[in-house]
Amino acid sequence: MTLDPSVPEILPTTPSPDASPSGGAAFSTTGTTHDVAASVRHLRGLLAPYDLVIVPGLHDSGPRHWQSHWHALLPSRRVRQADWDQPRWDMWVTGLERTLAHCHRPVVFVAHSLGAVLVARWGQQQTRVRVAGALLVAPADLRGPRAQQVPALRDFAFPSPSPLPFPARIIASTDDEWLSPHRAGTFAAAWGAPLIGAGRLGHIGNMSPLGAWAQGLDWFRDFLATLPPPGDASLGDARPGGIALDDIAPRARHHA
């Protein structure tokens, strides 16, 4: 079954102070220290009812990656994987669920690249964890030419072309070798997730020197402000609190 190629909603964006003349953000640290500090203060308040879970992608997010900055700046948990370089679907789900076992409030995900694929596919299959929403940054297109060059990704499960069971937004750049603008729009339409265009930021990952990525923090803040109240029934019927380690499927035995 192919994904719906219809054009999704594209949210209006405000260029960062160092946006290029063409409208895309330049490859430099975006925003000032003051901008980041103000955004972090606001985000801390918005995140109070939730457990924030940061989900890196292939090869993990290095110390200069914006996800590492966010983990240091915001109250959050970060998913750890047994093998970042040879991802197996069952092993990566186990890594995700081990982190979720320590969450006791509705979860908000901030996921990048293969981590975004993991969250989308896992979210379509599970009913135990209350997920309030997900910010999916540069989800890797596993059927695209760049991913096809990585044999380790050939057996990684891909999300189905159906709406995600929780609110989500996708952030994508126009020059990402892992995700073409067309495929970003296709994913957004299929998953029911509005698309935010980030300009020319490559894969928005380790090779993009964004620092704390002030513009991304602002987009995350705007997304959180749209979520239903944590006690709202629209968050689903999954039981409150985290999943117990005993609830994790036997696949956990694959990597002791």
N, C-alpha and C positions, 0 to 999 in steps of 0.2 A: 504494500500500500504506500503510495507516495504522499508526501506532505502537501497540504493545501498551499498553492503558490500565491494566494490572494494577498494583497498589500495590507499589512497590519496598521494599527494606529501608531503614528510616530509622534512621540511627545515633543513639544517645543523645548528647546534647550537654551541656556544662557552661556555664551562663550566665556571661557576663563580669561583672566586679564592678559595672558600671554598667548591668546589664540592667534593662529596664523591668519594672514589676509584672506585665505581661501575659506575660512570658517572653521577649520580643524585646529585642535589644540596643538601647539608645538611640542617637540620632544624635550621637555624641560620640566622642572618641578612646578606644579601648578598651585597658584594661590600663595598668600603670605602666611607668616606664622600666626598673625592675628586672625586671618580667615579660618585657619585650621583650629585654633583654640576656641573660637566662637562656635564653630560647627560641632566640635567635640562636646562642649558644654551642653549644647542643645540636644545632641544625640544621646548623651547619657540619661537625660530626662525621658526622652521618648522610648529608650530601651528598658526602662525600669520594669515594665511588666513582662519582659521577654527574656529568654536565653538566646544570646547571639552566638551562632556557631559559624566559624570561618572554615571554608573547605577549599584547600589548595588543589591545583591540578597536577599534571605530569611533572615529575622532577621536583615537586614541592615549590613553595614560594620562598625565595632567598631573603636574607635580612634587609635588603633594600627594596623588596617588593612592597607595593602599597598594602597588600594583605597583612604583611608583618607589621607595618606601621599601625594599621587599624587594630590589630590584636594587642599591641602595646598601649594604644590610646583609649580603647573602649573595653568595658567589661565583657569578656568573651571567652569562649572555648574554641580551641583549634583542633581540627581533626588530624590525627597522626596515622600514617600508613606503614605497614611492615616493609613494603617495597614501593618506593616512589617511581622507580625507573622501569619496572616490569609489572604494570598494573593488571591484576586479575579481578574481574568483576566481583566474585564472591569475597575475595580478600578485602577489596576496597569497601564493600558494603559492611563487612565486619568492622573495619576501622571506623566508619561513620557511626555505626550503631553503638560501638563502645564509648564514643564521645557522647552520644545522645542518652546513654544510660545515666549520665550525671546531670541531665537537664530535668528541671521540675516545673518549668513554666512553658507556655507556648514558645516554639522555636522560630527564630528568624535566621535564615541562612544568608551568608555572603559567600558565593561560590565563584571560582574562576576556572575557565577552560574545561579540562576533563572533570574537575570537581563540580562544575555546573551540570555537565552531562550526568554525573553520578546522582546529584540531588534530584534532577528532573525525573530520571528513570526510577530511582528508589521511591520518590514521592508518588508516582503513579501506581506503585505496587503495594504500599504499606497503609495500614489503617490504625496503627497503635500510637503514633506520636502526633500530638497536636502541633501542626505547623501553621504559624501565623502568616508567613510569607517568605519569599526568596528573591534576592538580588542576584541575577545570573550574568556574570561579566564574561564576555567573549567565550561563550560555550563552543567547545571544539566541534567542528563538523567532521565526524568520524568517517564520512563518506567522501570527504573532500580530498584533493590531490596531496595536500601536506600530510594529513593523517595516514594516507595510504603508503607513505614512505616509512612509516613506523610500524614494523611487524608486531610489536607488543600490543598495539591497539586493535588488531584485527578481530579479536574475540570479545572486546569490551562491549557490553550491552548498550544499545542505543534507545533513547526514549521513544515511545510510540507517538504517532501524530495525532494526539488527542489533548484536550485542555488539561492543564495541571490542576490538581485538586486544592490548590491554595493560590492566593494572589502572588504574582511574580512580575518582575520587569527584567528585560534584557538590555544590557549595554553593549554596544558593538561599535568598532571603528570601521573606517572605510578602506583601510589598507592592511587588514589582518590576513596573514597567509593561512591561518587556520579556519577562517570564517569569512566567506565573501558576503558583501552587503545583501545580495539576493538570498542567500541561504539564511542569513540573520532574519530577514523579513519573513521567510518561509517558517522558520522556527517560531517566531513571535506569533504569526497567525495561527499555527497549529496548536501551540500551547496556551493561547489566550493571554499572552503576556505582552503588554505595550513595549515598543522598542524605543530606546534612547540612542540617538546617534552621537558618538563621542568624537567625531572628526578623525584626524589622522594620528592614531596612537598605536599602530601596530597591533600586537596581540594583547596589549594592556597588561603586560606581564613583567618578567624579570628584566627583559631588554628595554623596557620603557621606563626611563628614569623619572618617575612621577612623584617621588617622595611620598608624602601622606595622601596625595591626590585630593586636594581640596574640592575640586569639582565633583569627584565621585562621592565624597562625604555629603555634599549638598544634595546630590541626587538620591543618596540613601536616606537622608533626612526627609526629603519630599515623599519618598516611597513609604516610610514608616508612618507619616502623617495621614496616609490614605487607608491604613489597615483598620479593620473593625476592632472595637474594644476587645481586650483579651477574653472576656467572659461571654462574648457573642457566640451564639449557636452556629454562626457561619464558619467558625473555625473547625467544625466537624465534630464527630462523636467519639473520637479517639480518647482514651482515658487520660485524665490529668496526670501530670508528673512524668518522670522519665521511665524508660523501659528498663527492666531489670536485666542484669547480665545473663540470668538464666533464660531470658526470653529470646536471646540471640540464637539464631538457627545453628544447627550443628556445623555449618560451614566454617565456624570459628576455629575448628580443629585443624583447618588447612594450614594455619601458620601459628605455631605455638611460640 
